[in-house]
């Protein structure tokens, strides 16, 4: 299964109330493979469909997730302008099931002896 993650900024705390990236496609496409475990993980992410992260300063990021065909994935990859350095959010969704800030993620990884 192939999932597309698309970034938006639903809450903007700029002086003019606008995000400079508005109207630009910031997307990341991930191929989860064909194993049963990978398919279950992709379906769980897709079931939620939308993830939000509040930065604590009035800004928040939104990530919409949808399943795409290989052809759609190629088109999204061509048109995307990257992910605004928020790739860590996609990684967190993939591995944690939610968006966990990098500072907290490191603490979890360091303190977790079960992995």
Helices and strands as residue ranges (DSSP letters): E 2-11, E 27-31, H 36-48, E 50-54, E 60-68, H 70-79, H 87-96, H 102-111
